[in-house]
Amino acid sequence: MDPERAHSLGVFFMRFLREQKIDYPSQHVKTSFGEIRNPIGLAAGFDKTGSHLSTLQKLGFGYIVAGTITQDPWPGHPKPRIVRNVKEKTLVNGLGFPNPGADGFIENLKRQRLKIPIVASLSGRTESSILECYEKIQPHVAAIELNLSSPNTEDLKDLRELDAFRPLASKMGSIKKRPTFLKVPSFYDDAQSQRNMEMIRSWSEFGFEGVTASNSMPVKEPRLSIGSGGFSGPPLFKYTLSAIREIRKIVPSGFEINSVGGISTSAEIVQVLEAGANTVQLMTSLVYGGPGLIKGLLEEIAHREKTSVTVAKIV
């Protein structure tokens, strides 16, 4: 089945699931956008329109990132625009931000009864469109995640250059009403890693709350209509873990890091949290792991904590 159609059907049938009522007090996390029941968030890209958040919150997430949203509606790229590599449990995404625009997104939020924090991922081709979208959406969500790092939307690259990025960050800071995170590109080579660090230093200097590290990796993919896209899945984990360690070295202790990229097991969640992340975000692993994934991961983490305490007492 076409991956987009399979995704739509999967989300539809999730409406009939019972809520996963799992809550371990030891897993609660204090963040700039409130205390969350566990450190696992749903990454941007799973619900691009914000239409299915009341369904997705049943799965046990601590918070959900919706979008990416732009000021005006975008159709995204022509199909085919998603490829699944089932054996290695990876995806290549060339969607290109299909979304209903800021007004449509806000209406979608209002139609739902939401019990956990919602973070809105937003972007745009120009500084003015980003600022307009940012100001409009903030009152309706717990936090914002600025996405200038999608590998399948070429126009965003200009806004990542420091001479454009710093003025944008400054103007966003002057109208900030909600905690705001920067989603940085993948740390897939030394040159990109260095550029990311420069952006993160600037972001921290402007007083923003944290970053999300990091986005999918740009790859060529002839099966997609645009011939390229963002690669995601387990092979990215080594880059993610290294990135968290390096970011934590250069930012203040209160600066938050949301770790995303290739995380699919409880052991990996524990690793990135111990490396300095405040929360983690999953997306591709949910596609392959199904609706029971989050409950299983939280139970495994709780078992690890219990085992560690028992061992410590024995020692």
Steps between C-alpha positions, in 0.01 A plus 500: 500500500612856431673626819287815525177302466622246755582784739154656462326168558718425802417833664129448423487162671697630799190705586345181635786416736466537874727753667828354622479592867858468608660746740818451703573796732873436461469572126341845538711777347491873572537701180467864406148423370387319815540167674447207265409146604798344324790614279374346173353739244359436155722676246373740235389338177265230625202736524577783259159667530427471873179310420575178690654617827212381721553152354878502524504615862338164590826323418675621815725784379613768743446764231436524126662716232248580225575629152710642339261795451550803274317831496311416180390150392760297312417200278839332544688323222339274239458131577672262548656676797559231764705181465511223760799269529330233707793265561716772658199684651587833340312765305587758237262795509457753223166646612599865512268637773146425376286686754181709532676821599497671840127578503403147401736354759350713777148389401613137513633554854175660616296198390688263731518436872871492571644377829876518441724785380495568127808652335449657159774453241502798265699622203483721192687620195544856624575676826169690491289187448673322788450794736133531405441128550694504829296785644170346392555145629668567836184564704357161401786266593737422786818567300641558153763309302655700215585270210756647260668163449272289280725339236221492240410871503781686324385855580577454869876490446529876458345562842759273662785727394607700805455839334131412447452274800612743769260782395216245484584370848520854637157592362348176625643572845325836510155341451558172687215398731560125516813286547663465159737234369717490187502176304848469350616300196647153534860479627603277210842652429754732663415805291127477572568430867707818525224707337248349740710594800523860381119516469453344844739748665310789342164353599614467860641854503161637394344340807297218347422194707666224299550299182375182339787295359467404234307474173517221242807450280492624139535217246441437130195282440389435139173341617377842618356755258761763592788248494611563858370514854568463870626162622388390847527188712744296714821580302476862618527418869881519514489855364225596745684374806821677398311823430335505844835459672658781297207741539488451876865614520431844350163604647396615850373234740140622475497485120273214392582238237235287332673202343366353175643279229519121486372440853297180519585308822483565873878459523549778242259727687698452819827563314397837358347612828821411683695686229316821583164499322192617691250317280499272198281502189398200289333472162640232268510244781127558556430428133660156535434434870129574498269653763631286787855630463495781756342293776758227442791744510379664821453164668851395400647823635310453827635145525854629441454758777368237741784262419760777547358591842502133605861455389605821680343376824680166471834670436 
